[in-house]
């Protein structure tokens, strides 16, 4: 993956930079700064920041607790064992157990020199600050996911268009065959796109709105409705009874399939209102089969209206929050 390669490059540069800086100041155990960089760099800025926070506070606690233990009880393996037995529950209690490795390493440095004086403690703190500082610096540069998300959106819209067109075909001709694979394919595409969108959200710590993530949530909700309609259509298509409303609804589905990328739902909703009015003006069904077909058609009308309202609501939401958004 491109993201993995990009992350590897940043890690390599950050590790080398950390060792170079610590060597300039002739710091003891300076190579540990590179390890901190490697351990702190995550896929997103948010995850990196959380990782740094936990490792910093865990290391600080380790230095304080470890220094007291070793200075009071002595620098012996049994004391190190006792220290670790005390440290781990404390980290878990404070929910910073992810910093266990770094916290153990810094105190091992103190254990190795066998003196917790101010100079040694400051040396460890400087190494930690250099490591986390460089991790923040190199991870502040993140690749843009905009083009990738836009590509996913185009694929999703195409699949939706195919599905809706197939629905229209089903209503016109019950002899048509369709395996419904597009429903599965678009669900997989949505899951992949949401993972990318989440990374994009976590790379913008101060951004409150993310139109791409809202878009994908909208499509996810619409997909649930499409799946429900597919079940009803399979029931309707099993009947050879020709009902007037089938053709009318097929035309509406066809029109919607051709405008999946449009944020304006006004015309489609108006068509559905006219369709409902035509149902009210039509005489009552004469047979049980006709009643069931018309009932299912009315349910399809209800569901496609919900499909459109979901898009309309998200469009209005983004408009009122002032975020540029096209409900594609």
Buried (B, 14 or more C-beta within 10 A) or exposed (E): EEBEEBBEEBBBBBBEBBBEBBEEEEBBBBBBBBBBBBBBBBBBBBBBBBBBBBBBBBBBBBBEBBBEBBBEEEBEEEBBEEBBEEBBEBBEEEEBBBBBBBBBBBBBBBBEBEBBEEEBBEBBBBBBEBBBBBBBBBBEEBBEBEEBBEEBBEBBBBBBBBBBBBBBBBBBEBEEEBEBEBBEBBBEBBEEBBEBBBBBBBBBEEEEBBBBBBBBBBBBBBBBBBBBBBEBBEEBBEBEBEBEBBEBBBBBBBBBBEBBBBBEBEEBBEBBEEBBEEBEEEEEBEEEEBEBBBEBBBBBBBBBBBBBEBBBBBBEBBEEEEBEBEBB
